């Protein structure tokens, strides 16, 4: 049995949750191209190893949360809250250019 660690309810059976996709942000439907939208919907990395996933706790607190899961061993760990999320293009297997942090004036 796989147990997922809900941040609000504690460890629960995976049957209480719904997988809502790879981690990352959703593109804006108003500004994205059809190619980008198809890529977001259908192109997934499916790597062997650690991957960031989004889950919904439908039978509990009814909240969304992210976690990291090893796709071979199903080991679960909570992501570091201080690390910025990967972009959608990285989740779809594309590389993206790094952005430099801008210092406030």
ChimeraX commands (.cxc) that place a marker at each C-alpha (Angstrom):
marker #1 position 0.00,0.00,0.00 radius 0.5
marker #1 position 1.29,3.46,-0.89 radius 0.5
marker #1 position 0.73,6.23,1.64 radius 0.5
marker #1 position 0.95,9.88,0.68 radius 0.5
marker #1 position 1.87,12.53,3.27 radius 0.5
marker #1 position -0.87,15.16,3.12 radius 0.5
marker #1 position 0.58,18.40,4.57 radius 0.5
marker #1 position -2.71,19.05,6.43 radius 0.5
marker #1 position -4.06,15.57,7.31 radius 0.5
marker #1 position -0.89,13.52,7.68 radius 0.5
marker #1 position -0.12,10.18,5.98 radius 0.5
marker #1 position -3.12,8.65,4.19 radius 0.5
marker #1 position -3.79,5.77,1.78 radius 0.5
marker #1 position -3.21,6.73,-1.86 radius 0.5
marker #1 position -6.85,5.80,-2.65 radius 0.5
marker #1 position -7.94,9.05,-0.93 radius 0.5
marker #1 position -6.02,11.15,-3.48 radius 0.5
marker #1 position -6.23,12.02,-7.14 radius 0.5
marker #1 position -3.10,12.53,-9.24 radius 0.5
marker #1 position -3.39,15.88,-11.04 radius 0.5
marker #1 position -0.23,15.84,-13.13 radius 0.5
marker #1 position 3.43,16.69,-13.21 radius 0.5
marker #1 position 4.64,19.60,-11.15 radius 0.5
marker #1 position 4.87,23.00,-12.78 radius 0.5
marker #1 position 2.61,25.82,-13.74 radius 0.5
marker #1 position -0.23,25.77,-16.23 radius 0.5
marker #1 position 0.16,28.01,-19.29 radius 0.5
marker #1 position -2.26,30.90,-19.70 radius 0.5
marker #1 position -5.02,29.69,-22.09 radius 0.5
marker #1 position -5.50,33.26,-23.37 radius 0.5
marker #1 position -1.91,33.73,-24.56 radius 0.5
marker #1 position -0.54,30.25,-25.32 radius 0.5
marker #1 position -0.33,28.86,-28.84 radius 0.5
marker #1 position -2.10,25.62,-29.85 radius 0.5
marker #1 position 1.32,23.91,-30.09 radius 0.5
marker #1 position 2.23,24.97,-26.53 radius 0.5
marker #1 position -1.18,23.89,-25.22 radius 0.5
marker #1 position -0.91,20.42,-26.84 radius 0.5
marker #1 position 2.60,20.07,-25.42 radius 0.5
marker #1 position 1.33,20.92,-21.92 radius 0.5
marker #1 position -1.59,18.45,-22.16 radius 0.5
marker #1 position 0.03,15.46,-23.84 radius 0.5
marker #1 position 3.84,15.58,-23.65 radius 0.5
marker #1 position 5.12,14.33,-20.31 radius 0.5
marker #1 position 8.67,13.42,-19.33 radius 0.5
marker #1 position 7.96,10.11,-17.52 radius 0.5
marker #1 position 11.53,9.82,-16.18 radius 0.5
marker #1 position 12.98,7.03,-14.09 radius 0.5
marker #1 position 13.88,8.64,-10.79 radius 0.5
marker #1 position 12.61,11.60,-8.78 radius 0.5
marker #1 position 9.75,13.60,-10.25 radius 0.5
marker #1 position 7.59,16.42,-8.91 radius 0.5
marker #1 position 3.86,15.63,-8.89 radius 0.5
marker #1 position 0.66,17.46,-7.98 radius 0.5
marker #1 position -2.05,15.68,-5.96 radius 0.5
marker #1 position -5.56,16.48,-4.74 radius 0.5
marker #1 position -6.81,15.08,-1.41 radius 0.5
marker #1 position -10.44,14.51,-2.39 radius 0.5
marker #1 position -11.40,12.27,0.54 radius 0.5
marker #1 position -9.84,14.50,3.17 radius 0.5
marker #1 position -9.05,18.19,3.33 radius 0.5
marker #1 position -9.87,18.77,-0.38 radius 0.5
marker #1 position -6.63,20.66,-1.00 radius 0.5
marker #1 position -3.99,20.48,-3.72 radius 0.5
marker #1 position -0.33,19.94,-2.86 radius 0.5
marker #1 position 2.96,18.93,-4.49 radius 0.5
marker #1 position 5.37,16.17,-3.59 radius 0.5
marker #1 position 8.32,14.35,-5.08 radius 0.5
marker #1 position 8.04,10.64,-5.86 radius 0.5
marker #1 position 10.65,8.18,-7.09 radius 0.5
marker #1 position 9.03,6.46,-10.08 radius 0.5
marker #1 position 10.81,3.14,-9.50 radius 0.5
marker #1 position 10.72,2.71,-5.71 radius 0.5
marker #1 position 7.64,4.92,-5.02 radius 0.5
marker #1 position 9.58,6.59,-2.20 radius 0.5
marker #1 position 7.91,9.90,-1.28 radius 0.5
marker #1 position 9.45,13.15,-0.09 radius 0.5
marker #1 position 8.08,16.65,0.29 radius 0.5
marker #1 position 9.74,19.24,-1.98 radius 0.5
marker #1 position 11.82,22.07,-0.54 radius 0.5
marker #1 position 9.40,25.03,-0.23 radius 0.5
marker #1 position 12.26,27.46,-0.88 radius 0.5
marker #1 position 13.02,26.09,-4.36 radius 0.5
marker #1 position 11.21,27.75,-7.27 radius 0.5
marker #1 position 8.97,25.49,-9.38 radius 0.5
marker #1 position 10.25,24.24,-12.73 radius 0.5
marker #1 position 8.67,25.76,-15.79 radius 0.5
marker #1 position 6.09,23.87,-17.84 radius 0.5
marker #1 position 8.52,23.49,-20.75 radius 0.5
marker #1 position 11.01,21.70,-18.49 radius 0.5
marker #1 position 8.30,19.28,-17.40 radius 0.5
marker #1 position 7.54,18.56,-21.05 radius 0.5
marker #1 position 11.15,17.65,-21.77 radius 0.5
marker #1 position 12.32,20.94,-23.30 radius 0.5
marker #1 position 15.28,22.79,-21.90 radius 0.5
marker #1 position 14.77,26.41,-20.99 radius 0.5
marker #1 position 17.17,29.27,-20.61 radius 0.5
marker #1 position 17.99,30.22,-17.05 radius 0.5
marker #1 position 16.84,33.61,-15.86 radius 0.5
marker #1 position 19.07,35.77,-13.73 radius 0.5
marker #1 position 17.67,37.19,-10.52 radius 0.5
marker #1 position 17.06,40.92,-10.66 radius 0.5
marker #1 position 18.12,42.89,-7.61 radius 0.5
marker #1 position 15.59,45.50,-6.38 radius 0.5
marker #1 position 16.76,49.12,-6.65 radius 0.5
marker link #1:1,2 radius 0.2
marker link #1:2,3 radius 0.2
marker link #1:3,4 radius 0.2
marker link #1:4,5 radius 0.2
marker link #1:5,6 radius 0.2
marker link #1:6,7 radius 0.2
marker link #1:7,8 radius 0.2
marker link #1:8,9 radius 0.2
marker link #1:9,10 radius 0.2
marker link #1:10,11 radius 0.2
marker link #1:11,12 radius 0.2
marker link #1:12,13 radius 0.2
marker link #1:13,14 radius 0.2
marker link #1:14,15 radius 0.2
marker link #1:15,16 radius 0.2
marker link #1:16,17 radius 0.2
marker link #1:17,18 radius 0.2
marker link #1:18,19 radius 0.2
marker link #1:19,20 radius 0.2
marker link #1:20,21 radius 0.2
marker link #1:21,22 radius 0.2
marker link #1:22,23 radius 0.2
marker link #1:23,24 radius 0.2
marker link #1:24,25 radius 0.2
marker link #1:25,26 radius 0.2
marker link #1:26,27 radius 0.2
marker link #1:27,28 radius 0.2
marker link #1:28,29 radius 0.2
marker link #1:29,30 radius 0.2
marker link #1:30,31 radius 0.2
marker link #1:31,32 radius 0.2
marker link #1:32,33 radius 0.2
marker link #1:33,34 radius 0.2
marker link #1:34,35 radius 0.2
marker link #1:35,36 radius 0.2
marker link #1:36,37 radius 0.2
marker link #1:37,38 radius 0.2
marker link #1:38,39 radius 0.2
marker link #1:39,40 radius 0.2
marker link #1:40,41 radius 0.2
marker link #1:41,42 radius 0.2
marker link #1:42,43 radius 0.2
marker link #1:43,44 radius 0.2
marker link #1:44,45 radius 0.2
marker link #1:45,46 radius 0.2
marker link #1:46,47 radius 0.2
marker link #1:47,48 radius 0.2
marker link #1:48,49 radius 0.2
marker link #1:49,50 radius 0.2
marker link #1:50,51 radius 0.2
marker link #1:51,52 radius 0.2
marker link #1:52,53 radius 0.2
marker link #1:53,54 radius 0.2
marker link #1:54,55 radius 0.2
marker link #1:55,56 radius 0.2
marker link #1:56,57 radius 0.2
marker link #1:57,58 radius 0.2
marker link #1:58,59 radius 0.2
marker link #1:59,60 radius 0.2
marker link #1:60,61 radius 0.2
marker link #1:61,62 radius 0.2
marker link #1:62,63 radius 0.2
marker link #1:63,64 radius 0.2
marker link #1:64,65 radius 0.2
marker link #1:65,66 radius 0.2
marker link #1:66,67 radius 0.2
marker link #1:67,68 radius 0.2
marker link #1:68,69 radius 0.2
marker link #1:69,70 radius 0.2
marker link #1:70,71 radius 0.2
marker link #1:71,72 radius 0.2
marker link #1:72,73 radius 0.2
marker link #1:73,74 radius 0.2
marker link #1:74,75 radius 0.2
marker link #1:75,76 radius 0.2
marker link #1:76,77 radius 0.2
marker link #1:77,78 radius 0.2
marker link #1:78,79 radius 0.2
marker link #1:79,80 radius 0.2
marker link #1:80,81 radius 0.2
marker link #1:81,82 radius 0.2
marker link #1:82,83 radius 0.2
marker link #1:83,84 radius 0.2
marker link #1:84,85 radius 0.2
marker link #1:85,86 radius 0.2
marker link #1:86,87 radius 0.2
marker link #1:87,88 radius 0.2
marker link #1:88,89 radius 0.2
marker link #1:89,90 radius 0.2
marker link #1:90,91 radius 0.2
marker link #1:91,92 radius 0.2
marker link #1:92,93 radius 0.2
marker link #1:93,94 radius 0.2
marker link #1:94,95 radius 0.2
marker link #1:95,96 radius 0.2
marker link #1:96,97 radius 0.2
marker link #1:97,98 radius 0.2
marker link #1:98,99 radius 0.2
marker link #1:99,100 radius 0.2
marker link #1:100,101 radius 0.2
marker link #1:101,102 radius 0.2
marker link #1:102,103 radius 0.2
marker link #1:103,104 radius 0.2
marker link #1:104,105 radius 0.2
view
